[in-house]
Amino acid sequence: EKIIMASVFIGIAAVIDFLDGFVARLLKASSEMGKQLDSLADVVSFGVAPGMIIYQFLRLSFAQQDNGLDINMLWLLPAFIIPCAGAYRLARFNIDTEQSYGFKGVPIPAAGLLIAAFPLIFWYSYNKASWILPLLTNKWFWYAVIIIISYLMVSTLPMMALKFNGVTVKKLMPFIIIAVVSMTSAIFLGWLAVPIGFMAYVILSLLYKQQP
């Protein structure tokens, strides 16, 4: 139940993260200190907390093995590559003046929400497919998740950003597609819609380069 609550609070943090910048611009209360504090909050909410979720899943995965209770902690430490990669991603964003219309690398909130979905998938969507439980208790799956998500965050791959200035139908179309794909997936696959939506976001970002 605690790990489920972690997922819930990460989701709440994502909503607040989306609204705080909008409210700050609306009230004309933006500041450099606020920008740095926002990044610090992002590291904790979408880096450290998701890292702890992966840490717990790795513990569970090793516990399924013979002598599973005798776990070398070194095998669990890769979980904390996630907050390190997220911190690097945010630091680069804060000093990069070229990310006004799009992102370089997957934003840490997107990565954090993806990881936060796994406990919900584990407990509430396992009946959607028989392969879910074996997959989410496989240590090699989690090592692959760590590598892929960390790479996507620290990479310079062009990623879409939803900006409210100069919004056009063309700019909104990829997000509409992602929303439709995610909602349709949610109806039939439950929380599996989150990783499906994440993959749609990455693929569409690579196919569609956002321009000023």
N, C-alpha and C positions, 0 to 999 in steps of 0.2 A: 504493500500500500504506500510506503514511503517513496518508492521509486516512481509510482504513479503520480503522487503529489508533486514530485520534482518535474515531471512532464507538464503537469497543469500549470505550475508556476513559471516554467519557461515560456509556455504559451501566453500567459498573462504579461510577462516581461516583453514579449514580442509586440503585443498590442500597445503597451506603454511606449516602447521604443519607436513605434510607428507614429504615435500621436505627439510625443514630446517635441520633436523637431518641427512638426507642423504648427503646434501651439506657439513655440518660441518664435517662429517666423511671423505668425499672425500677430503676436503681441510685440514684435520687434524687440525681443529680449535675448537675442542670440549673443553669445560671448565666447571668447577663446577658452575660458575656464569651463564653461558649460560643455563645450565640445570635448574637452579632455575628460571631464567627469562622465560624459555620455559613453565615451570609449571604455573607460574603466568599468562602468556598469555592464557594458556589452561583453567584456572579457569574462566577468563573473557569471552573467546570466546565460551566455551562449557559448562559453568556452569551458570554464571550470565545472559548471553544473552538468553539461553534457559529457564532459570527461569523466565525471564520477559515475554517470549512468553506464558508460562503456566499461569502466572499472568493475562495476557490479556484475555486468553481463560476462565479463572475462572470468571473474571469480566463479560464477555459476557454470560457465563452460568447463573450467578446469575441475570443478566439483563433480561433473558427470563422468570423469575418467576414473580409472583404477588409481587408488591412492590419491584421490582428488582433494582430500583435505590437507595434504602435504604440498602446499603451493609455494613455489619460489616467487617472492614478491617482484623480482625482476621481470617476470613474464607479464605482470600487470601494469608496470610503469608506462608502456607505450600509450595507455589511455590518456596520459597527460600531454601527449604530443598535440592533441586537439587544442587545448587552451594556449599552448605556445604558438601554434600556427595561427590561431585567431588573433593573438596579441600582435604578431608580426603583420598580419593583414590589416589590422586597425591602425598600427603605427604608420604603415606605408600610405594608407588612405589619408591620414591626417596631414601628411606633408606633401601629398601629390596634388597638384593643381589641375591635372588633366582628367579628373574623374567627376566632372560637373554634370555630364549627361549619361554616363554609364559607369560601370565598375570594372576594375581589373581584379579578376579572381572572384570566386563566390563570396558574397557578404557573409559575415559570421552569423547574423541572425538566421539566415537560410540554413546554414550548416547545423546550427543549434536546434532548430525546429525539426530538421530531419532526424537527428539523434533522439530528440525528445519523443518522437513518434514510436520508436521501437518498443518501449515498455507497453504502450497502448496496443500496439500490434500483438505483442506477446500475450497479453491478458485478454484482449477483446476480439481479436481477428484470427486467432489460431484455428478456429473452426471453418474459416474461409478456404484454407488450403492445408493439406497434410504436411507440407514441407516446411511450414513456418517454424514450428518448435525445434526440429532438428537444426535448422539453419541458425536460429538465434541462440542456440547453445553450442555452436561450433566456434572454437577460438580462432580458427583461421578466417572465418567470415569477419570477425571483429578486427583482426589485424588488417584485413583488406579494407574495411570501412575506414580505419584510422589513416591508412596510406592515401586512399582516394580522396577523402574529405580534406585532409591536410594539404594535399597537392592542389586541389581545386581552390583552396583559400589563398595559398601563397603564390599561385601561378599568376600570370598576367593575361589569362584568357579574358576576352571581352564579355562582360555580363550585363544584362539589361538592368536598368534602374527605373522605377516608376517615379517620374517627376511631374509636379503639378503645373510647372510653367511651360507654356507652349504645347499643351496637350492636344494631340490630333488623333483621329481614328486610326491612322497608320501606326502611330506609336503605341496606342492602346491595344491593337489587335493581338500581339503575342500574349499579353496578359489576359485577354479575353479567352484565348485558346487554352491557356494554362488553367484558368478558372473552370472552363467547361470540362476539360479533361479530368481535373481534380474532383469536381462535383459528381461527374458521371461515375468515376472510380469509387467515390465514397458510397454511392448508392449500392454498388454490387460488391465492393471489396472492403468496406469499412475503413479502418485507419491505414490500410495499404495505399490509400489515396495520397498520403503525404509523400512517400518516396516516389510514387509515380509522378506527382506534381513537381517534385524536385528535379527528376530526370527530364521532364518536359521543359522546365525552366532552363536547365543547362543546355539542352539540345537547341532550343529556340534561340538562346543567347548566341550560340555559335553560328547559327544560320542567319541571324538578324542582327546586324550591327547598328546600334542606336546612334543616331546623328543629331547634332544640335538643330 
